[in-house]
């Protein structure tokens, strides 16, 4: 078993980031007369989504920001969802809008996300935000990949010249992660479940970001000795004998990889806590930009 120095403690890093965000809020309030505001929209009654929304609301309030929670029934129409988003676009108290995904199956997620004002798109998922990221223009960046980048920079400092592989190509993590690593001057390979000879590609990488959504798909002997491994996956294994529910694992075989990698994020406690912290960071940055203020320092 590797020593604790090899474990990247995302929970501790996220706590520090949230504390710095909370410390920056009073200066914004002094300049504008109000706190930054985050609105979260939940459509339907998916239990996991409801838990996430509750966690985000609590974290927002704990950071000294205004939290606005809007819930629509699972039967809500596309027009009703988009009307609410337009209402929030026009609300001056709201700096960030997060539409909790997934939406009920009858709704068009892409169209709903596109209805969000890009200046308030703190999830970084609108076409405008994705385009800005691809072009290297300042904009809102998806929270989870940005959190991964912060963990990498904290561990490695300058990422220039590093050979990085991203396993997974989702619009939520994989694609923006690749763009962020390119922006940090890495040499980036974008891979996925259908990539030929994936183990060989992973073995040459200094940085491995696993975000493919398959439990323990990346094996320990795929990891280059001394590599940094960021495991974005969160998968629940089937319950074993005597268990009420199976344990959570990532997309990397942690037990095998932890002895090979220089550092690795655990599941849980690695990337997960960074997502909400970066959501608060994006809200703070969006609030400053909307108010015509310079970006807060250190974020």
C-alpha positions in Angstrom: 0.0 0.0 0.0 1.3 3.4 -0.9 2.0 6.1 1.7 -0.4 9.0 2.2 1.8 11.3 0.2 0.5 9.5 -2.9 -3.1 10.3 -2.2 -4.4 13.6 -3.6 -6.8 14.8 -1.0 -9.5 16.6 -3.0 -11.7 17.1 0.0 -9.0 19.1 1.9 -8.1 21.1 -1.3 -11.8 21.9 -1.9 -12.3 23.0 1.7 -9.4 25.4 1.3 -10.8 26.8 -1.9 -14.3 27.3 -0.4 -12.7 29.1 2.5 -10.9 31.5 0.1 -14.1 32.1 -1.8 -16.0 32.9 1.3 -13.2 35.3 2.3 -13.6 37.1 -1.0 -17.3 37.6 -0.9 -17.4 40.6 1.5 -15.3 42.7 -0.9 -17.8 42.0 -3.6 -20.7 42.9 -1.3 -18.9 46.1 -0.4 -18.5 47.1 -4.0 -22.0 46.2 -5.2 -24.3 46.2 -2.2 -25.3 42.6 -2.7 -23.9 39.0 -2.4 -23.2 36.9 -5.5 -26.2 34.8 -6.3 -26.5 31.2 -7.6 -29.8 29.7 -8.9 -30.2 26.0 -9.2 -33.0 24.5 -11.2 -34.2 21.0 -10.6 -36.8 19.3 -12.9 -38.4 16.2 -11.5 -37.8 14.2 -8.4 -34.6 12.1 -9.1 -33.3 11.3 -5.6 -29.6 11.7 -6.5 -30.2 15.0 -8.2 -32.2 16.2 -5.2 -29.3 15.4 -2.9 -26.8 17.2 -5.2 -29.1 20.3 -5.3 -29.3 20.3 -1.5 -25.6 20.1 -1.2 -25.0 22.9 -3.6 -27.5 25.1 -1.8 -25.8 24.5 1.6 -22.4 25.2 0.2 -23.6 28.4 -1.5 -25.0 29.8 1.8 -21.9 28.7 3.7 -19.8 30.8 1.4 -21.9 33.9 2.1 -23.7 33.8 -1.3 -27.4 34.0 -2.1 -28.9 30.7 -3.0 -32.0 30.5 -5.2 -33.6 27.0 -5.6 -36.3 26.4 -8.3 -38.1 23.1 -8.6 -40.3 22.1 -11.5 -42.3 18.8 -11.7 -41.2 15.9 -13.8 -44.1 16.8 -16.1 -42.8 20.3 -16.9 -42.7 21.1 -20.6 -39.8 22.3 -22.6 -41.4 25.7 -22.8 -41.9 25.9 -19.0 -38.2 25.0 -18.3 -36.9 27.5 -20.8 -39.2 30.2 -19.6 -37.8 29.8 -16.1 -34.3 29.9 -17.4 -35.1 33.2 -19.3 -36.6 34.6 -16.1 -33.3 33.8 -14.2 -31.3 35.3 -17.1 -33.1 38.6 -16.5 -32.8 38.5 -12.7 -30.1 40.9 -11.5 -29.7 39.1 -8.2 -28.7 35.9 -10.0 -25.1 35.7 -11.3 -25.0 31.9 -11.9 -27.5 29.5 -13.2 -27.1 25.7 -12.9 -29.6 23.4 -14.5 -29.3 20.1 -12.7 -28.9 17.2 -15.2 -30.1 14.8 -16.3 -33.5 16.1 -17.2 -36.6 13.9 -17.6 -36.5 12.0 -20.8 -39.1 14.0 -22.7 -37.1 17.2 -22.4 -34.3 18.4 -24.8 -31.3 19.0 -22.6 -29.2 20.7 -25.2 -31.9 23.2 -26.0 -32.5 23.9 -22.3 -28.8 24.4 -21.6 -28.5 26.7 -24.6 -31.3 28.9 -23.2 -29.0 29.9 -20.3 -27.2 33.3 -20.6 -23.5 32.4 -21.2 -22.5 35.1 -18.8 -24.4 33.1 -16.1 -23.4 29.7 -17.3 -21.5 28.6 -14.2 -21.6 24.9 -15.4 -19.8 25.9 -18.6 -22.0 23.8 -20.8 -23.6 26.3 -23.2 -22.3 26.3 -26.8 -20.9 29.8 -26.3 -18.9 28.6 -23.2 -17.6 25.5 -25.1 -16.6 27.7 -28.0 -14.8 30.2 -25.8 -12.9 27.3 -24.1 -11.9 25.9 -27.5 -10.7 29.3 -28.7 -8.9 30.2 -25.5 -11.2 33.1 -24.8 -12.1 33.8 -21.1 -15.4 32.3 -20.2 -17.1 29.9 -17.9 -15.4 26.5 -17.6 -17.1 23.2 -16.5 -16.6 22.7 -12.8 -15.3 19.1 -12.7 -12.6 19.5 -15.3 -11.5 22.8 -13.8 -11.3 21.1 -10.4 -9.1 18.4 -11.9 -6.8 21.0 -13.4 -6.4 22.7 -10.0 -5.5 19.4 -8.4 -2.9 18.8 -11.1 -1.4 22.3 -10.8 -1.2 22.0 -7.1 0.7 18.7 -7.4 2.9 19.5 -10.4 3.1 23.3 -10.7 3.7 24.1 -14.4 2.2 21.4 -16.6 4.0 22.5 -19.8 5.3 19.7 -21.9 3.6 16.9 -19.9 2.2 14.0 -21.8 -1.4 13.8 -20.8 -4.2 11.3 -21.7 -7.9 11.9 -21.1 -9.9 8.7 -21.2 -13.5 9.7 -22.0 -15.0 12.2 -24.4 -18.2 13.5 -22.7 -19.1 17.2 -22.9 -19.2 17.3 -19.1 -15.7 16.2 -18.5 -13.6 14.6 -21.2 -13.8 17.2 -24.0 -13.3 20.3 -21.8 -10.6 18.5 -19.8 -8.7 18.0 -23.0 -9.0 21.7 -23.9 -7.9 22.8 -20.4 -4.8 20.6 -20.6 -4.0 21.9 -24.1 -4.3 25.4 -22.6 -1.8 24.4 -19.9 0.6 23.4 -22.7 0.3 19.7 -22.3 0.6 17.3 -25.2 -2.9 15.7 -25.1 -4.3 12.4 -26.3 -8.0 12.1 -26.3 -9.0 8.4 -25.8 -12.2 6.5 -25.1 -13.6 3.0 -24.7 -13.1 2.2 -28.4 -9.5 3.5 -28.7 -7.2 0.8 -30.1 -4.4 -0.4 -27.7 -5.6 1.9 -24.9 -3.2 0.4 -22.3 -0.2 1.3 -24.4 -1.4 4.9 -24.8 -2.0 5.2 -21.1 1.4 3.8 -20.2 3.3 6.6 -21.9 1.3 9.4 -20.1 2.7 11.6 -17.3 -0.9 12.6 -16.5 -3.9 10.3 -16.7 -7.4 11.6 -16.4 -10.0 8.8 -16.3 -13.5 9.9 -17.1 -15.0 7.0 -19.1 -17.7 5.9 -16.6 -16.6 2.2 -16.4 -15.7 0.7 -13.0 -12.0 0.1 -12.6 -11.5 0.0 -16.4 -8.0 1.5 -16.2 -5.7 -1.2 -14.7 -2.8 -0.7 -12.4 -0.3 -2.1 -15.0 -1.5 0.6 -17.5 0.0 3.3 -15.3 3.5 4.7 -16.0 5.6 4.7 -12.8 5.5 8.2 -11.4 2.4 9.3 -13.3 -0.3 11.5 -11.8 -3.7 9.9 -11.9 -7.0 11.9 -11.7 -10.0 9.5 -11.4 -13.2 11.3 -12.2 -15.3 8.1 -12.3 -17.8 7.2 -9.6 -19.4 3.8 -10.0 -21.2 1.6 -7.5 -20.4 -2.1 -7.6 -23.1 -4.7 -7.0 -23.6 -5.4 -3.3 -21.7 -8.4 -2.0 -22.8 -10.9 0.6 -23.9 -9.2 3.8 -23.8 -5.7 2.2 -26.8 -3.5 1.8 -25.2 -1.7 -1.1 -22.0 -2.1 -3.1 -18.9 0.1 -2.6 -18.1 3.1 -4.7 -15.1 2.8 -7.0 -13.6 5.0 -9.7 -12.7 4.3 -13.3 -9.2 3.3 -12.2 -8.2 0.1 -10.3 -7.1 2.2 -7.3 -5.6 -0.7 -5.2 -3.3 -1.6 -8.1 -2.5 1.9 -9.3 -1.8 3.6 -6.0 1.5 1.7 -5.7 2.7 2.7 -9.2 1.5 6.3 -9.6 3.3 9.2 -8.0 -0.1 10.5 -6.9 -3.7 9.5 -7.4 -7.1 10.8 -6.4 -9.3 8.4 -4.3 -12.9 7.6 -4.9 -14.7 9.0 -3.0 -12.8 12.1 -1.6 -10.9 13.0 -4.7 -12.4 14.9 -7.6 -16.0 14.9 -6.2 -15.6 17.7 -3.6 -13.9 19.9 -6.2 -17.0 20.1 -8.3 -19.1 22.1 -5.8 -16.0 24.2 -4.8 -15.5 25.2 -8.5 -19.2 25.9 -8.9 -18.8 28.5 -6.2 -15.6 29.8 -7.8 -17.4 30.2 -11.1 -20.3 32.0 -9.4 -17.9 34.4 -7.8 -16.1 35.1 -11.1 -19.3 35.5 -13.0 -20.6 38.0 -10.4 -17.4 40.1 -10.8 -17.6 40.1 -14.5 -21.3 41.0 -14.6 -20.6 43.9 -12.2 -17.8 45.2 -14.4 -15.2 44.3 -11.8 -11.8 42.7 -12.4 -11.7 38.9 -11.7 -11.1 38.2 -8.0 -7.4 37.5 -7.4 -6.3 34.0 -7.0 -9.2 32.3 -8.7 
